[in-house]
Amino acid sequence: MKTGDAIPLYLQLATYETGKYPRAFVRDDTGAEIAGSPVDLAAVDALGLYSDASLLFPATRYVTAQFVVYDDSDHTVVSGSDGGSAQTFFQDPAPGTSPPTSNIVGNLDALYPVPPDNGVQDIVVKGSDRTLLIRLVTGDNDEPFDLTQTTSIACHFINADGSVLAVAGAVVLAAAGKMSVGLTAAQTANLLAMTPVPFTAILTTTGGVIAVNFPNQLAVQDAFA
């Protein structure tokens, strides 16, 4: 995309419902919300497709859109039947440069021998310390994504109030594509409780910036009574 382009935000609900109230929180490469964010998406058809194109792409390397679905028009009750999702839009590369890698897939080292049917691979309990172990592979052949040229990692999570929690990650084993991110009890206490809940890993490499979306691999649950 180019600076000034309308950002095409689309969200398809798996339940095909039209009586929901999706909201998009759109942020630049620093994690700050862009002008006009958050924005409410309108129903496009009778099959649960929502969209908005009112926001303009700013002068930034990329923007991330995190979608949260609400049951009410006041946007106070998060839908329990519709999971959130995330989407990344990149600034068009300058002539002679390579575009960001877009075929990287992320997986969490599962808590379960076989992940549940909903695709969740790990669970964070609010108010507890948690370290997530992440493996990155190329979507073409499932080969480990080499992190040798990665200079920094930031993972963006959704807080219950819609703000973004940005936490620095670390390379664990570069050649195997393994990285980790540690969350403190104070940080997890403020996370949005949802199954699944999306998050995004932003990798800064010597060749550019790569965003890896995790749409359904993580669940955040309230602390047990």
C-alpha positions in Angstrom: 0.0 0.0 0.0 1.0 3.6 -0.4 0.7 6.5 2.0 -2.8 8.0 1.7 -4.4 4.8 0.4 -7.7 3.7 2.0 -7.1 0.7 4.2 -9.5 -2.1 3.1 -10.6 -3.7 6.4 -12.6 -6.9 6.0 -13.8 -9.3 8.7 -15.7 -12.5 8.0 -17.4 -14.1 11.0 -17.3 -17.9 11.1 -20.8 -17.9 12.5 -22.1 -15.8 9.6 -24.0 -13.6 12.0 -24.9 -10.0 11.0 -26.2 -8.7 14.4 -22.7 -8.2 15.8 -20.6 -5.0 16.3 -17.0 -5.6 15.2 -14.4 -2.9 15.9 -10.9 -2.6 14.4 -8.0 -1.2 16.3 -5.4 -0.1 13.7 -1.9 0.7 14.7 1.3 1.8 13.0 4.8 0.2 13.3 5.3 1.8 16.7 2.2 0.3 18.2 0.4 3.7 18.3 -3.2 3.9 16.9 -3.4 5.7 13.6 -5.8 8.7 13.0 -9.4 7.5 13.1 -8.8 4.3 15.1 -10.7 2.5 16.5 -13.2 2.2 13.7 -16.5 0.2 13.6 -17.1 -2.2 10.7 -20.5 -2.3 9.0 -22.2 -5.4 7.7 -21.7 -5.9 4.0 -24.1 -8.8 3.3 -26.3 -11.3 5.1 -23.4 -13.8 5.5 -21.5 -12.2 8.3 -19.0 -10.1 6.3 -18.1 -6.7 7.7 -15.9 -4.0 6.3 -14.6 -0.4 6.5 -12.4 1.7 4.2 -12.5 5.1 6.0 -8.9 5.0 7.4 -6.0 6.1 5.4 -2.6 4.4 5.3 -0.1 6.7 7.2 3.6 7.2 6.5 4.7 4.1 8.3 6.3 0.7 7.3 3.2 -1.3 8.1 -0.1 -1.1 10.0 -1.8 -3.9 12.0 -5.5 -4.2 12.3 -6.8 -6.2 15.3 -10.5 -7.0 15.2 -12.6 -7.4 18.3 -16.3 -8.5 18.0 -18.8 -7.2 20.5 -22.4 -8.2 21.2 -23.7 -4.7 21.9 -23.5 -1.3 20.1 -21.8 0.3 23.1 -18.9 -2.1 22.6 -18.7 -3.3 26.2 -19.5 -7.0 25.9 -17.0 -9.1 23.9 -18.7 -11.8 21.9 -18.2 -15.3 23.2 -19.1 -17.0 20.0 -17.0 -15.0 17.6 -13.2 -15.0 17.9 -11.1 -12.0 17.0 -8.5 -11.9 14.3 -5.6 -9.7 13.0 -4.4 -8.4 9.7 -1.3 -6.7 8.6 -0.9 -4.2 5.7 2.6 -3.2 4.4 3.9 0.0 2.8 4.9 -0.7 -0.8 8.6 -1.2 -1.0 10.8 1.4 -2.6 12.0 0.5 -6.2 14.8 -1.9 -6.1 14.0 -3.4 -2.6 12.4 -6.6 -1.7 8.9 -6.8 -0.2 8.4 -8.3 3.3 8.3 -12.0 3.6 4.7 -13.0 3.8 4.7 -16.8 3.9 5.9 -17.3 7.5 3.7 -19.4 9.7 3.9 -19.4 13.5 3.1 -22.2 15.9 3.1 -22.4 19.7 4.6 -25.4 21.4 1.4 -27.1 22.5 0.4 -27.8 26.1 -1.5 -30.8 24.8 -0.2 -33.9 22.9 -2.8 -33.1 20.2 -4.2 -29.5 19.9 -7.9 -29.2 20.5 -10.3 -29.0 17.6 -10.5 -25.2 17.8 -6.8 -24.9 16.9 -5.7 -23.5 20.3 -2.1 -24.6 21.1 -1.4 -22.8 24.3 -3.3 -21.1 27.2 -2.5 -18.0 29.2 -4.3 -17.6 32.6 -4.8 -14.0 33.5 -2.7 -12.8 36.5 0.0 -15.4 36.1 3.5 -15.3 34.7 3.7 -17.1 31.3 6.4 -17.7 28.7 5.3 -18.6 25.2 7.5 -20.7 23.0 7.1 -20.0 19.3 8.3 -21.9 16.3 8.3 -20.2 12.9 8.3 -22.2 9.6 7.9 -21.2 6.0 4.5 -21.9 4.7 5.8 -23.4 1.5 7.5 -26.4 2.9 7.3 -26.2 6.7 11.1 -25.7 6.9 12.2 -23.8 10.0 12.4 -20.0 9.4 16.0 -19.0 10.1 16.1 -16.2 12.7 19.9 -15.6 12.4 19.3 -12.2 10.7 16.6 -11.1 13.2 17.7 -8.0 15.2 14.6 -7.5 17.3 11.2 -9.1 18.1 8.0 -7.5 19.4 4.8 -9.4 20.1 1.5 -7.4 20.2 -1.3 -8.7 22.4 -4.8 -7.3 22.9 -5.7 -5.9 26.3 -9.3 -6.0 27.7 -9.7 -2.3 27.1 -8.7 -2.7 23.4 -5.2 -1.3 23.8 -2.1 -3.1 22.6 0.4 -4.7 24.9 3.8 -4.8 23.1 6.3 -7.2 24.7 9.9 -7.9 23.5 10.7 -11.4 22.4 14.0 -13.3 22.2 15.5 -15.8 19.8 15.9 -19.2 21.4 17.4 -21.2 18.6 17.9 -19.2 15.4 18.4 -22.1 12.9 15.4 -23.9 14.2 13.1 -20.9 14.0 12.5 -20.9 17.8 11.7 -17.7 19.8 10.1 -16.9 23.1 8.2 -14.1 24.7 7.7 -13.7 28.5 4.6 -12.2 30.0 4.5 -11.1 33.7 1.5 -11.6 35.9 0.8 -7.8 35.8 0.7 -7.9 32.0 -1.5 -11.0 31.7 -3.9 -9.6 34.2 -5.0 -6.9 31.7 -5.2 -9.2 28.6 -8.5 -9.7 26.8 -9.9 -13.1 27.8 -11.0 -14.9 24.7 -10.7 -18.3 23.0 -9.0 -17.9 20.6 -7.4 -14.5 20.8 -5.2 -13.2 18.1 -1.7 -11.8 18.5 1.1 -10.6 16.1 4.8 -11.1 16.2 6.8 -8.3 14.5 10.3 -9.3 13.4 12.9 -6.7 12.5 15.6 -8.3 10.3 18.5 -7.1 8.3 16.3 -7.6 5.2 13.2 -5.7 6.5 10.3 -6.1 8.8 8.2 -9.3 8.9 4.8 -9.5 10.6 3.5 -13.0 11.6 -0.1 -13.3 12.6 -1.4 -15.9 15.1 -5.2 -15.8 14.6 -6.2 -18.8 16.6 -3.3 -20.5 18.3 -3.6 -18.8 21.7 -6.4 -18.6 24.4 -6.5 -16.3 27.3 -8.6 -17.4 30.3 -9.7 -15.7 33.5 -8.0 -16.9 36.7 -9.6 -19.9 38.3 -11.7 -19.2 41.4 
